[in-house]
Amino acid sequence: MFFSIGLAGVGLLMGIGMYFTTRLLLKGFVKYLKYNMSMVKGGMKHA
């Protein structure tokens, strides 16, 4: 009983952690795409 409650708690904490990790990775990926677009459009002039 206690083991299953503990696992449920760990799962909830992991879910919250993955939510914030996904948001951080998404922001980084968008910055990476914007950087690549600026390189394709203007080379090193706009970097």
C-alpha positions in Angstrom: 0.0 0.0 0.0 2.7 2.5 1.1 4.9 1.5 -1.8 2.2 2.2 -4.4 1.4 5.6 -2.8 5.2 6.4 -2.9 5.4 5.4 -6.5 2.4 7.6 -7.4 4.1 10.5 -5.6 7.3 10.0 -7.5 5.4 9.8 -10.8 3.7 13.1 -10.0 7.0 14.8 -9.2 8.6 13.4 -12.4 5.6 14.6 -14.4 6.0 18.1 -13.0 9.8 18.0 -13.6 9.3 16.8 -17.2 6.8 19.7 -17.9 9.4 22.3 -17.0 12.2 20.4 -18.8 10.1 20.3 -21.9 9.4 24.0 -21.8 13.1 24.8 -21.4 14.1 22.5 -24.3 11.4 24.0 -26.5 12.7 27.5 -25.8 16.2 26.4 -26.7 15.1 24.7 -29.8 13.2 27.8 -31.0 16.3 29.9 -30.4 18.4 27.4 -32.3 15.9 27.6 -35.3 15.9 31.4 -35.2 19.8 31.4 -35.2 19.8 29.0 -38.2 17.3 31.1 -40.1 19.4 34.2 -39.5 22.5 32.4 -40.8 20.6 31.2 -44.0 19.2 34.7 -44.6 22.2 36.9 -43.9 25.2 34.9 -43.0 27.4 36.4 -40.3 26.1 40.0 -40.9 23.1 39.6 -38.6 24.5 37.2 -36.0 
